[in-house]
Amino acid sequence: MPLDVLIRTIATLATQVSLLAVVIAALSWGIASVLKGAPIPIKSVKEFGQSLEIQAIQALVQIAIYSTITSLIAWVAVLLSSAA
């Protein structure tokens, strides 16, 4: 397998993993919003919703950082492989 094809395959796989992580984080954020807004008189449920929402936002930030770093690495790898 040529190096260029391997690099593009790894970049595609990283993109798919990032997309899956974004979907899961968005689902967590949606569940957290429902728990926070639900008319449930149990305080711990609302606190759990708040905690889950914060964790989902943190996950989205970390995914954005990961995606940026992997994209930059793939871009540099393509540049280096095409120069050789």
Summary of the structure (lengths in Angstrom):
residues: 84
radius of gyration: 18.8
end to end distance: 16.1
largest distance: 65.3
contacts: 216
relative contact order: 0.16
helix: 90%
strand: 0%
